[in-house]
Amino acid sequence: MSEIVRYSDAELEEFRSIINEKIEAANKDLKHLEEIFRNDSGNSTDDTSPNFKPFEDGSDSMSKEANSQLARRTHKFIVDLKHALIRIENKSYGVCRVTGKLIPKERLRLVPHATLSVEGKNQLAENGR
């Protein structure tokens, strides 16, 4: 029976630090987006330029939708990062959920919430998932 390979406690602490930094930055981004969204609802130019109103309405709703999508993605990113912290606690962090092999450190430093190695991602794609 082969032994399961995992990252050492010191390596997991390095990843924990990276993840906590990313959570902090993402929370700041999300707070900023929420402030923009709140301010957008009260700062309109309804009566200052009636000739361009239809264009402004379209631009405003596109901007609000883009901000809303960005806020949703940022929130999902934070949730994914928090799940990565749970995997660190469980000592299952960095293990590809398809291949069972360690995800390379370089990938985890760039995508610290990754649950798949590139190999595992490719296997899923080949199988149509």
C-alpha positions as CSV (number, residue, x, y, z in Angstrom):
1,M,0.0,0.0,0.0
2,S,1.5,3.3,-1.0
3,E,1.8,6.2,1.4
4,I,-0.2,9.3,0.7
5,V,2.0,12.3,-0.1
6,R,1.1,15.6,1.5
7,Y,2.7,19.0,2.1
8,S,4.6,19.5,5.3
9,D,3.3,21.6,8.1
10,A,5.8,24.3,7.2
11,E,4.7,24.3,3.6
12,L,1.0,24.4,4.7
13,E,1.8,27.4,6.8
14,E,3.3,29.2,3.8
15,F,0.1,28.5,1.8
16,R,-2.0,29.6,4.8
17,S,-0.2,32.9,4.8
18,I,-0.7,33.4,1.0
19,I,-4.4,32.5,1.3
20,N,-5.0,34.9,4.2
21,E,-3.3,37.7,2.3
22,K,-5.6,37.0,-0.7
23,I,-8.7,36.9,1.5
24,E,-7.8,40.2,3.1
25,A,-7.2,41.8,-0.4
26,A,-10.4,40.3,-1.8
27,N,-12.5,41.5,1.2
28,K,-11.2,45.1,0.6
29,D,-12.1,44.8,-3.1
30,L,-15.6,43.5,-2.2
31,K,-16.1,46.3,0.3
32,H,-15.1,48.8,-2.3
33,L,-17.5,47.3,-4.9
34,E,-20.3,47.4,-2.3
35,E,-19.6,51.1,-1.6
36,I,-19.7,51.9,-5.3
37,F,-22.9,50.0,-5.7
38,R,-24.5,51.9,-2.8
39,N,-23.3,55.2,-4.1
40,D,-24.5,54.5,-7.6
41,S,-28.1,54.2,-6.4
42,G,-28.2,57.8,-5.3
43,N,-26.0,59.8,-7.6
44,S,-27.8,60.2,-10.9
45,T,-28.0,63.1,-13.4
46,D,-31.7,62.6,-14.1
47,D,-32.6,66.3,-14.6
48,T,-29.3,67.7,-15.9
49,S,-29.1,66.2,-19.4
50,P,-32.5,64.9,-20.6
51,N,-31.2,64.6,-24.2
52,F,-28.7,61.9,-23.3
53,K,-30.8,60.1,-20.6
54,P,-31.4,56.9,-22.6
55,F,-27.7,56.5,-23.2
56,E,-26.9,57.2,-19.5
57,D,-29.5,54.7,-18.3
58,G,-28.0,52.0,-20.5
59,S,-24.5,52.8,-19.4
60,D,-25.5,52.9,-15.7
61,S,-27.2,49.6,-15.9
62,M,-24.2,48.0,-17.7
63,S,-21.9,49.4,-15.1
64,K,-24.1,48.2,-12.2
65,E,-24.4,44.8,-13.8
66,A,-20.6,44.6,-14.3
67,N,-20.0,45.6,-10.7
68,S,-22.6,43.1,-9.5
69,Q,-20.9,40.3,-11.5
70,L,-17.5,41.3,-10.2
71,A,-18.8,41.4,-6.6
72,R,-20.3,37.9,-7.1
73,R,-17.0,36.6,-8.5
74,T,-15.1,38.2,-5.6
75,H,-17.4,36.7,-3.0
76,K,-17.0,33.2,-4.6
77,F,-13.2,33.7,-4.6
78,I,-13.3,34.4,-0.9
79,V,-15.5,31.4,-0.2
80,D,-13.1,29.2,-2.3
81,L,-10.1,30.6,-0.4
82,K,-11.8,29.8,3.0
83,H,-12.5,26.3,1.8
84,A,-8.7,26.0,1.0
85,L,-8.0,27.0,4.6
86,I,-10.3,24.2,5.8
87,R,-8.3,21.8,3.5
88,I,-5.1,23.1,5.2
89,E,-6.6,22.3,8.6
90,N,-7.5,18.8,7.4
91,K,-4.1,18.4,5.8
92,S,-5.7,17.6,2.5
93,Y,-4.6,20.9,0.9
94,G,-2.7,20.6,-2.3
95,V,-3.8,17.1,-3.2
96,C,-5.5,16.9,-6.7
97,R,-9.0,15.6,-6.3
98,V,-8.7,13.6,-9.5
99,T,-5.2,12.2,-9.6
100,G,-4.5,12.1,-5.8
101,K,-1.1,13.6,-6.5
102,L,0.3,16.8,-5.1
103,I,-0.5,19.9,-7.0
104,P,2.8,21.7,-7.8
105,K,3.7,24.5,-5.4
106,E,4.0,26.9,-8.3
107,R,0.4,26.4,-9.3
108,L,-0.8,26.7,-5.7
109,R,1.1,30.0,-5.3
110,L,-0.7,31.3,-8.3
111,V,-4.1,29.7,-7.7
112,P,-4.1,28.9,-3.9
113,H,-7.7,27.6,-4.0
114,A,-6.9,25.0,-6.7
115,T,-8.3,21.5,-6.1
116,L,-7.0,20.2,-9.4
117,S,-3.5,19.7,-10.9
118,V,-3.2,20.6,-14.6
119,E,-3.2,16.9,-15.3
120,G,-6.4,16.4,-13.3
121,K,-8.0,19.3,-15.1
122,N,-7.1,17.8,-18.4
123,Q,-8.5,14.4,-17.4
124,L,-11.8,16.0,-16.5
125,A,-11.9,17.9,-19.8
126,E,-11.2,14.7,-21.8
127,N,-14.0,13.0,-20.0
128,G,-16.4,15.8,-20.8
129,R,-16.9,17.1,-17.3
